[in-house]
Amino acid sequence: MDIKNEIKKIKTNLHNSIDVSDRTLEKNGAEIGFVYLKSMTDNAIFADAIYEPISRFSGEISFETVKELVQVNDVEEIKKSEITQKVLKGVVVLMFSNSDKVLAIDILKFLTRTPSEPPTSPVIMGPREGFTEDLKTNITLIRRRFYSEQLVLEEAVVGSSTQTKIAICYLDGIADPKIVKDIKKRLSKIKIDGVIDSYYLLTLLSDRPDSMLKQIGCCEKPDIISAKLLEGRVALIVDGSPIVLTIPFVLLEDLQNSNDYYTNYIYSSFLRFIRLMGIFLAVFGPGVYIALQLFHYNVLPINYLITIADTTQQIPFTPFIEILFISLLFQILYEVSLRLPSYLGLATSIVGALILGDTGVKAGLISPPTVIVVAIAKIALYTVPEQNAQITILQFVFLVLGASVGLLGIIGGAIYVLAYANTIENYGAPYLAPFSPFILSDNKDGLLKVPLSDMTNRPKSFSNEKKERTDD
């Protein structure tokens, strides 16, 4: 093998990128070529465990000798056609002038974030670990919780340009093989140039990709993912993303919280009702308020009606324009707060609360009741942050229905949304299960939660192999 010519070919294939590094070493008439990406390779290990042992060896160099000299465990023989792909994955490639064999040594190293509590799922009690952007770290966080041979981890690669690794994780003997097979089939059919984050897969794996409703579970905590694996779900861990996807998914999952399982079950049931109430306030609050103000003011108590009349008579806008303006203003402030540097967050709060809110009321541009209603709706939205996007859209839809048709439009819209959600199935799991269809055993962990000692069955809302959670 012509080492210099092969190195030149590899560097040409990689467009002579600045992080492609190569070395050559002559020993006893034989030439050895090293090619690797210095941006992804542990250069200290390369020098101490690969280059130095070979350069110090005084005997005859051969392919077998080098395999023994290298002080790294992850060593494999590869084909010449695989060289470029291996280099791109952070592997050191060794080529020999006296042999056609090629050696690949994995000493991949890049900076990763330390597992920490995710901002979206804080807990008062319970594990505080969260997934990171590194696939190996995420697999380790799950593997630590399963010391049995049941845990299965299979690899899929998606994206012609990114070649993103996806770990398909499930428990053998518990997850339904048909669901696992269906997921693998859908992943293999994905034709896309790149997958940067797990959210790229949401619509690609959903049964109804054009639907507004969320159809695949998302989570950042390994304890929650482990619990879902025990129920028979399949987890998809995407390299480069701290968000792990779970399939199948039902709407009830977003009403549940990890805190529910680390506290008193009666208190957990109470909190779930609070979250459900928060959803209703967020979705229907502004719409019902505007409907009552425009069409059904006669049902309001006279004292409250007088208060509204006193506070709105000087407002230059119609009630619909006023509440729409405040809702859009809250949404703009939310978007700004997400993107501003943290040290400007306090200034944003002051501008939003004092200048735009208090000053707007005093100037007679907006009324206090409208500000209160919209503020309650926006705060209630985050009782179930996983449904933030869907609730926000529905909030504006029901606002328009309430302003145009009144309570009749809101009731009709609610029936339509409920009926539509009832038609969705995710990998055989009804979206509104265990309420529609009603499954009594699954309601032990529904809106009401029973003690963990009574939860001896796996969910019947979706297919799994072993229904009992007790040991045989």
N, C-alpha and C positions, 0 to 999 in steps of 0.2 A: 504493500500500500504506500502510495506517495503521500507522505504526511503533509508536506507544505501545500500540495495541490488540494488535498481534502480540506485543510483548514481554510484555504482561500475560497473554496466552494461554500463552506458553512457560513463564512462571514458575508459572502455575496448574497446567500439566501436570507440572511438577517439584515441586509441592506447596510452592512458595515456600521451597525449601531455602536454608539460610544461605550456601551457597557459590555460589549463582547470582548472577552479577554482570551488570549491563547499563549501557550508556552510550548517549547520543544526541548527535549532532553535526549542527548546521545549517550548510550551506554554500550560498550563492547561491540560497536558496529551497528547496533540497532537504534532506531529513532522512535521516541515516544512523543505523541502530540496530545496536549491538554487543551480543551476548549470549554469555556463556561461563561456565565453571566456574572460579573463581579457585583452587580447590584442585588443579586438574589442568592449569592453563594457565601457561605461562612469562610472568609479568606483565611482566618487563623487555623481552622481545621484543615483547609486545603494545604496550607504550608506544612503544618505539623504532622498530619496523619496520611497525607498522600504524596506530596512532592518530595519532602525530606527523606522519608524511608526509601523511596525509589532512587533518589540521587546518591544516597549513601551506600546502596547495595553494590558490592564489588563483583558479584558473580554474573553469570549469563542471564540476560533479561529475556523473559518470555511472557506470554499471556498468563499462564498458570502461576508464574513466579510473582507477577504484579498483584494478582488476586490475593496471594498470601501476604504480600508486603503491606498492602493498604490496611490501615487501622480504622476502618469504617465498616459497620455491619451491613448497611444497605447498599449492596453491590450486585449488579446483574449484567448479564451479557445481552446485548441488543443487536439489531440488524442495522446496516448502514442507512437504510431508508428512514430509520427512527431517530437519527442523530439530531436533526434540527428541532424536532418536537421535544426531545429530552432536554436539550440545552435551554429551550424556552421555559421549561418547567423548573429551572434552577439546578439541573443535574450537571455534574462534571463528566465530560466524555473523554475517554482515553483511547487513542488509536496507536497501532503498532506497525512499524514498517516491515517487520518480518512475519506478519499475520494479518488475515482479513477480519479477524474478530475485533469487536468494539466493546469496551467496558463502560458502564454507566454507574456513577457513584453519587448517591443522593446526600448532599450536605446543604440542603436548602435552608436559608435563614433570611428572615425579614422581620421588621418590627411589628409586633402585635399588641393589641390592647389587653390589659389585665382584666380578667373577669370581674365585673362589679355589678352592683344593683342597677337594673335598667330604670331609666326615668319614667317609663310608662307603667311599671308594675312594682311600685314600692310596697313593702310589707311591714307591719308592726312586729309580728312574730313570724318565724319561718326562715328558710334559706334566702340569702341575699345575692347569690350568684346570678350572673346574667351571661348570655351568649356573647361572643365577640365576633370579629370578622374573619377569624381563622378557622378553617374547616376542622383541622386536627384538634384544636382546643375544644371546639364544640362537641366533637365526637367523644373526647375524653370526659367532658362534663356529664354526658349521658351514660357512657360506659361505667363511670364510677357508681352509678345507681343500680346497675344490673350485673351482679356477679353470677350469672348463669349463662348457659349456652343458648338460651332462647333468643337473646338479642341478635338480630340479623342486620348487617350493614352492607348494602350493595351500592355500587358506583354507577352513575350515569354522567355523560358529558353532553352539554348543550351549548350551542353557539359556535358557528364556524370560525369566527375571529377570536372570541374570548376563550373558547374551550373550557367553559366553566364546569367544575366538578360539582356534582350533586350526590349527596349520600341519602339513599333510600333506607329509612330506619323503621323496623317493625319487630314484633315479637312472634317468633315461630310458634304455631299451635294456638295463637290467640287472634292475630289479625287474619282477616279473610283473604285467602290466596287469590280470589277473583279480583278483589280490590287492588291488591299489590300488582297483579298482572295488568290490570287496566291502567294503573298509574305508569308503569314501565312502558306500556304501549304508547300512551299519550306523550311521554317524554321523548321517545324515539322518533315520533312523528313531528316534533317541533322543528321548524325550519326558520331559524333566525340567526343573524350574524353575531349577536352578543347578548349575554345575560349578565347584567351588572349587579343586580340585587334580586332577592327572592320575589319581590313584588312583580317582576317581569313575568313570573310564571302564573300569577293569579288568574288572568283571563285566558291564558293558554291551556290551563288545566280545568277551568270551570265548565260545568255542563251547559251553562248559558252565559257565554262571554260578553253578550251585549246587555246583560241585566245590571241594574243599578245596585242590587242587593249583594252583599258580601257572601261568597259561597265557599271560601276556604279559610280555615283557621290560621291565625298568626300569633306568635308568642315569642318572648325574649328570655324566658326563664326555663332552665333545665328541669326543675322540679315539676312544673306544669306539663311540660312535654312528656316526662316520664309517666305521670299520672294518665295522660291521654294514651300513651302506648299500652299501658296496662288495661285500658278499656277496649283496646283492639284497633286503635287508629294507626295510621301510617304517617311518619314525620319525614319531611324533606328538608335536609340541611344544605343550604347553598353556600359554596365557598365565596367569601367576601361579604357575607351578609349576617348580621346578628339576629335577623328575623327568621324563625323556623316555621315552616308551613305544616299544618296538620289536616289530614283527610281521613274520613268524611267530616263535615262540619254541619252543626245545627245552630239555629239562632240562640238557643238557651245558653250556649257556651259563653257568650259575651255578657250574659247577666251574672255569670259566676266569676269569682275572684279568688286568687290564691289565699287571701286572708280568710276566706270562708272555711278553709280546711285546717286552719291553725288557731281557731277560736271556738267559742261556745256555739253549738248548732242552732240554738234558739235565736241568738244574736245574728247569726249568719242569715237565717230566714228573714229576719226583720230588715237586714241590709238589702236583701234581694228585692223586697217590696219597695224599699226606698229607691233603688235603681230603676225599677219598673215605673214608679211614679215620676222619676226624673225624665224617663223617655217620653212619657205622655205630656209632661209640662213642656219639654223641649220641642216636640213635634206639633202639638195642638195649641199650646199657650197663646202665641201671637195671633193665630188664626181665629180662635174662639173669642179672644178679646175684641178683635176688629169686627167680627160678626155680631157680637152683642152690642157694640157701639153703633153700628150702622143699621142693623135690621131687627134686633131683638132687645132693644133698650128697655122695653116694657117689663121684661122679666127681672131686671136689676132692682135691688132695693132702692127706695126713693132717696135715702141719704147718700148712697154711693153714686146714684145717678146725678144728684145735685153737685157732688164733688167733681165728677168728671166734667160736667157742664161748665163749672166755674173755672177749671184748669185748662179747658180746651177752647173756650170761646174767643180768646185773643190769638189763637194759633193761626198763622196765615195759610197753612197747608191743610189739605183734606186728611182725614184720619188714616187712609190707606197710604198716602204719600209720606205722612209723618212716620208711621211705624216701619215702612219700607226703608226710609232714610236712616232711621236709628239702627235697624237690623244690618244694613250695609255698612254703617259706621262701625258697629261692633266687629263685623267680619274683617274690615280693613285694619282695625286696631289689632286684631288677633294675628293677621298675616304679618303686620309690621313687627309685633313682639317676637315672632318666631325668627325673624331674619336680622333684627338689630343685635349688635354686640351686647353682652350681658350688662355692661356698665351703663348702657343707655336705656335699659329696661325701666328703671325708676322714673326717668324723664318721660317715657312714653305713658306710664301709668298716671303721672301728674297731668300731662296734656289731655289724656283721654277722660279721666275722672273729673278733674276740676274745670279745665278750660272748655272742653267740648260738651261735657255733661252739665255741670252746675251752671256755667255761664250761659249755655244754650237754653236752659229752663228759665233763668232769670231774664233773659232777653226776649222771652216769649216765642221762641222758634220751635221748641218742643215742650210737651207736657210731662209732668212728673209721673202720672200713671203709666204712660206709654214707655218711659224709660225703665220703670220698675218691671213691667211685664217682659220687655225684651231682655233686660238684664237677668231675670230669673230663668228665662228660657235658655239663654246662652250659658249660664252657669250649670243648669240642670243637664245640659248636653254632655257634660264631662263626667256625669255619674257612670256612663258607659263609654269611655273614650275610644274603644275599639270600633264603635259604630258612628264615630264623629262625622265622617263624610256622608253617609247615608242619611243620618238625622238632619244634618244641615240642609240637604237638598229637599227633604220632605217638609222641613220647617217652612221654606219659601213656597213650596207647592200649596200647602194648606193655608198659608197666609193669603195667597191669591184666591183660593177657593172661598175662604171666609169673607174676603172683601167683595167678591163678585156674586156669590150665591147665598152666603150666610151659613147657618148651622147645617142646613140641608146639604150644601156642597161639601162640608167637612165630613159629615156622616157618610155620604156617598163615596167620597175619596177614600175614607178609612176602610169601607167595605171592599172597594176595588183593590187597595194595597194588600189587605188581608187575604183576599181571594187569590191574588196573584202570587203572594208568598207561599200560599198553600199548594200551588202547582209545582213548586220547585223541589227537585230531588238532587242531592249531591252524592253520587256514587251509591245510589240506592237508599240514602238517608233522607226522609222527609224533612224539609226545612223547618217546619214548626213543631216537629216532634219534641217532647212526648205529649204535647197538647192536641195536635192534630196530625196523625191519629193519636187518640188518648192512650197512653201506655202507663198503667198504674205503677209498675215496678220502677220505671225510670223517673217517676215523680218523687221518689225518695230523695233525689238530688235535683229537683226542679225549682219551682218558686219557693217551696218549703224544703228544708234540709233536715234529714234525720241523722242520728249519731252514726259515726263511721262503722260501728259494730253491726249496724243493721243493713249496711250497704254491701250485701254479699253477692249481688249479681252484676254482671256487666250490662251496659245499656243494650236494650232491644231495639233502639231507634235505628241502628244500622247493623249490618251483618258482621258477626265475629264468630270464631270457631268454638270457644269455650265460654259458656254463659255463667258458670259459677266461678267466683273469685276465691273460694276456699280450696285448700290443698286437698288432693286426693288421699 
